[in-house]
Amino acid sequence: MKKITIAIDGFSSCGKSTMAKDLAREIGYIYIDSGAMYRAVTLYSIENSIFQGNAIDTERLRKEIDNIHISFQLNPETGRPDTYLNGVNVENKIRSMEVSSHVSPIATLGFVREAMVAQQQAMGNS
């Protein structure tokens, strides 16, 4: 069977993620949570002192963006995919309040968005 990439767009809090996760599980796909990807970049930035208070050292992040590899692996206990940052399961860490409070400025950076889209496309191709 030829695999296809399915993208779901819509308003915030309308159930897109819940429906997409259930659909992915039903048809044997891995759900790619793009929001989790930005959270993982944020976690990387926090853990590697790329944040200076609330300011981002954008030049440093730009230099390190190619070292940030995000993947998703199915968690057999939950039946849902967990987020991995450079091979380490960070699913719980990326849901912290610290990450939540810093993710918006990371997600607005064009070079971060380009890198995440490239990773999403590579995941879709595989």
C-alpha positions in Angstrom: 0.0 0.0 0.0 1.3 3.4 -0.9 1.7 5.6 2.1 0.5 9.2 2.0 1.0 12.3 4.2 -2.1 13.7 5.8 -2.1 17.3 7.2 -4.9 18.6 9.3 -5.5 22.3 9.8 -8.1 24.2 11.7 -8.9 26.4 14.6 -7.3 26.1 18.0 -9.0 23.7 20.4 -11.3 22.1 17.9 -10.1 18.6 18.4 -7.6 18.3 15.5 -5.0 16.6 17.5 -7.3 14.1 19.2 -8.8 13.1 15.9 -5.4 13.0 14.1 -3.9 10.8 16.8 -6.8 8.4 16.7 -6.7 8.3 12.9 -3.0 7.7 12.9 -3.3 4.8 15.3 -6.2 3.3 13.4 -4.3 3.3 10.0 -0.9 2.5 11.4 0.8 5.8 11.0 2.9 7.8 13.3 1.3 11.1 14.4 3.8 14.0 13.9 2.9 16.7 16.5 4.4 19.9 15.0 3.7 21.8 18.3 5.7 19.2 20.2 8.6 19.9 17.7 8.6 23.6 18.6 8.5 22.6 22.3 11.5 20.3 21.8 13.5 23.2 20.2 12.5 25.3 23.2 13.6 22.6 25.6 16.9 22.4 23.8 17.3 26.1 24.0 16.6 26.2 27.7 18.9 23.3 28.5 21.7 24.7 26.4 21.5 28.3 27.8 20.3 29.8 24.5 17.8 31.8 26.5 19.3 34.8 28.3 16.4 35.5 30.6 13.5 35.8 28.2 15.7 36.8 25.3 16.9 34.2 22.7 20.4 34.2 21.4 19.1 33.7 17.9 22.5 33.6 16.2 23.6 30.7 18.5 20.3 28.9 17.9 20.7 29.4 14.1 24.2 27.8 14.3 22.9 24.9 16.4 19.6 24.2 14.6 21.1 21.5 12.5 22.1 19.6 15.7 18.4 19.4 16.8 16.9 16.2 15.7 13.3 15.4 16.6 11.5 12.1 16.1 8.4 10.4 17.3 8.2 6.8 18.5 5.0 4.9 19.4 4.7 4.4 23.2 3.3 0.8 23.6 1.8 1.7 27.0 -0.2 4.7 25.8 -0.6 3.8 22.1 0.4 7.3 21.3 3.7 8.7 20.0 6.3 10.2 22.3 8.6 13.0 21.3 12.3 12.4 21.2 15.0 15.1 21.1 18.3 13.8 19.8 17.4 10.3 20.7 16.1 11.1 24.2 12.4 10.8 25.2 11.4 14.3 26.3 7.6 13.9 26.1 7.1 14.9 29.8 9.7 17.6 29.8 8.3 19.5 26.8 4.9 19.7 28.6 6.3 21.7 31.5 5.3 25.2 32.4 8.8 26.5 31.7 8.8 25.2 28.2 5.2 26.4 27.7 6.1 29.9 28.7 9.0 30.1 26.3 7.7 28.3 23.2 6.0 31.2 21.4 9.1 33.3 20.6 10.9 30.1 19.4 8.1 29.2 17.1 8.0 32.6 15.4 11.7 32.4 14.2 11.7 31.8 10.5 14.8 29.6 10.4 13.3 27.4 13.2 10.1 27.0 11.2 12.1 26.1 8.1 14.1 23.5 10.0 11.0 22.0 11.5 9.2 21.8 8.2 12.2 20.1 6.6 12.2 17.5 9.4 8.4 17.0 9.0 8.8 16.5 5.3 11.6 14.0 5.9 9.4 12.1 8.4 6.6 12.1 5.8 8.9 10.7 3.2 10.0 7.9 5.4 
